[in-house]
């Protein structure tokens, strides 16, 4: 499929398709989703948005967890 044909099918400009092919992070998500739909690959977007499968995101979240968790002290029974 030509870039021109893809641009028409997803409702984007030719320059948007070219930027998308180069991996530009500024490409609107709607055009990426439409492109995946055109190529019958829309489930890939579902997998991308599944946080349980996001290894990098999970690793970053783990790094933000406290390193040490203290349990609250129990009151002593001998105190008056």
C-alpha positions in Angstrom: 0.0 0.0 0.0 1.4 3.4 -0.9 1.8 6.2 1.6 -0.8 8.3 -0.3 -3.3 5.5 -0.2 -2.8 5.0 3.5 -3.1 8.7 4.2 -6.5 8.8 2.4 -7.8 5.7 4.3 -6.9 7.0 7.7 -7.8 10.6 7.0 -4.4 12.0 7.5 -1.9 14.0 5.5 0.9 12.4 3.6 3.4 14.1 5.9 1.7 12.6 8.9 2.1 9.1 7.4 5.7 9.8 6.7 6.3 11.0 10.2 4.5 7.9 11.6 6.7 5.6 9.5 9.8 7.3 10.9 8.5 6.7 14.4 7.7 10.2 15.4 6.4 10.5 18.9 4.3 13.4 17.9 1.9 11.3 15.8 -1.6 11.5 17.1 -2.8 8.2 18.6 -6.0 8.4 16.4 -3.9 7.9 13.3 -1.9 5.1 14.8 -5.2 3.3 15.8 -6.7 3.9 12.3 -3.5 2.5 10.7 -3.6 -0.6 12.9 -7.3 -1.0 11.9 -6.5 -0.7 8.2 -3.9 -3.5 8.5 -6.1 -5.6 10.8 -3.7 -5.2 13.7 -5.9 -3.3 16.2 -5.4 -6.0 18.9 -1.8 -4.8 19.1 -3.1 -1.4 20.5 -5.1 -3.3 23.1 -1.9 -5.1 24.2 0.0 -1.8 24.3 -2.6 -0.3 26.6 -2.8 -3.4 28.9 -0.9 -2.2 32.0 -0.4 -5.8 33.2 1.8 -6.4 30.2 3.8 -3.2 30.4 7.1 -4.5 31.7 8.8 -1.2 31.6 5.9 0.6 33.4 5.8 -2.1 36.1 9.5 -1.9 36.7 9.3 1.9 37.0 6.5 1.5 39.5 8.5 -1.0 41.5 11.4 1.4 41.7 9.1 4.0 43.4 8.0 1.6 46.1 9.4 2.3 49.6 12.5 0.3 50.2 11.6 -0.5 53.7 8.2 -0.9 55.3 7.9 -0.6 59.0 5.2 -2.3 60.9 3.5 -0.3 63.6 4.7 -1.0 67.1 2.3 -3.0 69.3 1.5 -1.3 72.7 3.1 -3.1 75.6 0.7 -4.8 77.9 2.7 -3.9 81.1 2.3 -0.1 80.8 0.1 1.7 83.4 
